[in-house]
């Protein structure tokens, strides 16, 4: 029988893995897709815990990052896409680092 404490520890490890998957997406983009799938599969299990804010943070990071990547790629022809893609890259790094730091302190991400 799994205790609540063991379940929480498992969910904490999973949250850390998703942050790592998002970070590694700069080297292998597929890892972000794996991360978002994990977020949606486990979303209900973290509901009501401090990890819920991290899942929301991760999900928003993925979708807004994807949106700005699509906009950046679509506007590469008129050269504005380059600064958009650069800013998106920096923004995603910021989100992963900020989320990871709050996670490391066992705190919810202020949203």
Helices and strands as residue ranges (DSSP letters): H 4-24, H 30-46, H 51-74, G 76-78, H 80-104
